[in-house]
Structure formats: structure tokens, C-alpha cells
Amino acid sequence: MDLEVELDKILKIKTSGRDDSKSNYINFPYEPTPYCVLQELSNSGYITKADKIIDYGSGKGRVDFYLAYSNKANMIGVEYDIRLYNKALDNHKNSISSGRVQFVNCNALDYEFPDDATGAYFFNPFSIKMLEEVIKSIRLSKKRNNREIKLFFYYPSKEYISFLKENDDIIYLDYINCMDLFRQVDKKECIAIYKL
């Protein structure tokens, strides 16, 4: 059985399929992170049950349900598209890991990063300008409650990487190579991990 279908079935969710219908130059299309990539992240040791991770552009909630299931992390999905948010809520009703998952329907610019959150996950959900504003919100939270905050970037764009390198308070931690998980060679197939 296909891993994408099998794990959706185990988690009792429906998260497959790309959705471009609400995408524009600021908010990018919904595309779920492949489960094989999430397995690599799960096995990396960077996410534990002590973590609360904010998933920006959470869509139907795949990242949230999977990491809550595999690592027992507390997850908050932030999704601006009401249709995708409602699909995440439908998944929440049935998922075996819904007790550690919640969703918020709002624009990432309006979301206040929680002072007890320990990480953020991004799969190119929005423009670089929005990322800059989201990082400002994360910095304010860190100022209110000083702690290490891990930033996970799957399939990071050149713009994202350039921005991260330009900021002295964002420190590179690790790189999870995911190229061998796919047939085509693509250097962006990775998870870049930073800390604030």
C-alpha cells in the first residue's frame, strides 16, 4: 500500500492532494509534506513530547497529526483558508492523535506566537515578506519568555535561506537530507533546521 494512503488511514485523516484554489503571490498552494519526509523529521530527535510546535500553513493538518502521533508533540496548526481549516477540523474529529492537536483559523500575520511554543514548522506557506513578519512575532515571544525556539523549513526556497542567513540571531543547527527519498534529484529536498 502507498505510504501516503497507509498513514492517512492509520491516523484516521484525509490530507492528500494539492490545492491551488486560494493561492496567490502572498499565500502559496496547499501541498502536504510527504510522510517519508515527516518520518525523517520524527526520527531526527529534534522534536519530543516536551515540544509545542506551530505549523504555519497547516492545511488539512497532516504535519500536526503525524508529529502528535509519532513524537507526542503538542501541535498548533495555523491556517488562513477557511476551507482547509474546516477539513482540518473534520480530520480532528476522527484522528487518533487529536488530543495533542489544535487549529487556529487566521492569517499568520495576525497570529501571536505563544510564549510556551518551542518551535515552528514551515513548508513554504507564504511570501518572504510574510516570513519576516512571522519571525518578528516569534522574536517578541522569545523576548517575553527567553527559550530556544527551533525553526523547521521543509523544501526551503532560496529566498527563505537567504533571509535566515542574514539574521544573526537565527543560528543554523542541522540539515536533514531527503533527496534519497525521491526518484528525481532535487537539492531542495531537505529539512533545514535553525534555532532562534
Secondary structure, DSSP 8 states (H G I E B T S, - for coil): --HHHHHHHHHT----S-B-TT--SSB--B----HHHHHHHHHTSS--TT-EEEEET-TTSHHHHHHHHHS--EEEEEE--HHHHHHHHHHHHH-TTGGGEEEEES-GGG----TT--EEEESS-B-HHHHHHHHHHHHHHHHHS----EEEEES--HHHHHHHHH-TT-EEEEEEE-GGGSSS--TT-EEEEEE-
